């Protein structure tokens, strides 16, 4: 049992045990150890068993965490406001692609906002790998949207391979990409793996890093004030450049917007952050024990926004801006969205709740500074969406 988090019920424990057995068999078949990124991939995405592939409720008060779109529709309205000028620049054939649709809360509020400001895309496409979440999104949007709006929504099995123009938005997606873990031993880069102890429990193990991971770690290290000390352990998304190129598919004109929690590289790899940023979430509680309940808890690592900037530019896009979530929302008309919403609320309790939503989205102690926004553009003007709080000097 993880301290402070109640044990799952019997059915959930049985589900986790099945995934634990599957991963254990894979570890044995691989010779006794599995790279951590593979363990994270299986824990989150194993068909029918992984955290995002199975049917457990994940988002909101009854789930394990609450994302910004669930906290307040004001978040989605501000994102829509920021992306609307790009959609207007692109005209009638523009496509809006959302990566990982979550509960469908973002799509609902975003589409209603775009409709109200005459900036609807021809098509709103959700790239959702989880069949369970896809069904929940479809049910919610079918009930919540007018028929003419719902007809614009479809779900993708993969990135748009054909040439397209539009915008791509991802909120809390990159943090869930399977991350490689590395550790420095006697000046050499090792890869963190997962093995089994004598009782079949998951434990940390290490092996010499392959050439790709070692080179990536050394490239990061060369940009830091000091080399990694012996025993320093952290994460690195070796595949991030390839992932960005893959998800944009055939985009030939448009904008990309990513919002997630993380740091610029110099802050990510601080000496005192010597065990990285890896953690798990279950029932709105954070734990460092990522092995506790595979399939029942989210596993996540913070985003290196310097790496994201490199990946976006490397994919052929122009860097548009980087700032905190608070700055992005304020620059995207949060105060105006709040002023418009208040008169529609009849009671004082509702108005207080609305202001509390704003505080959760913007306060440094909540989501305001921990979450950051980064944009890219190709043949459009999107840098105007970052008018305040520029943090690009940190990259």
C-alpha angles and dihedrals in degrees: 000000000000110000113260095009119098117238116259118255121264096268092050091048090052090051091051091047091056091053091044089055092049092051091044091054090050091051091052092046090051092056100268105310140063127199109255092240089060091050090050091048092052094044092054106030112021105136111266093351110053121099094255095035100053128072105255118128108255112167131066133010094325095048137060102274140005121229125206096262089056091048095055141349086222088078092057092043091055092049089049090050091052095048098039094084090055091050090051091050090054096048133203098344097055118134126206112209119192117192113216105001096208111194093342091254093121095049091048096053095036095053093047090050094048090049091052092052098044094247103114116151119229088240135020108201124189118201101205120164094189113086090199094053091045090057092049092049092049092050094048096046094044089056098038104042130067110252094253091056095044090053089064092059123090137160126239128216090201142352119305103269096182119079111279141167124216145074133305121206129187124179117187093345106116092054088064096053110114105263129207115233121213136186129192116230122180090337095310129109117241129184120234113235137180121243137168125254124216091280096048096258122142114256137171119266135170139216133176109281119248119246095266096052093041092051092048092051092048091049090054092044092053090061094053127088092240134021120255113276123234110284095020109150130189147130135272131184101221090174097051097104091050092045093053091049090049099049095048088054111172097352106150100169131017146061140292124211125187125182119183144127118274148090143261110267097260089056096040093058100041113153091244091054088071097146096048128233101287116137143143133231129211128162092354092303127114123224134178090215101097090169096058104096114001111205093017101070136050116245117204145165128198121258124255098220092192088060089048091052090051091048094049094048090043089056090059101265129128116240108248106180151316128210143134119287089248092055092045094051093045090049089049095058103270092153091053092047089052092049090051093048099048098069090053091061113085103195135054093235090059092050091049089051090051092053090047088055090055091050092051091051097046114024114106089228090056125033100315100092103014090062120061137188128222128182139191132191139201119188093340138081109252101140089088087073089072103059098142140039100021111195099175090112088070094059 
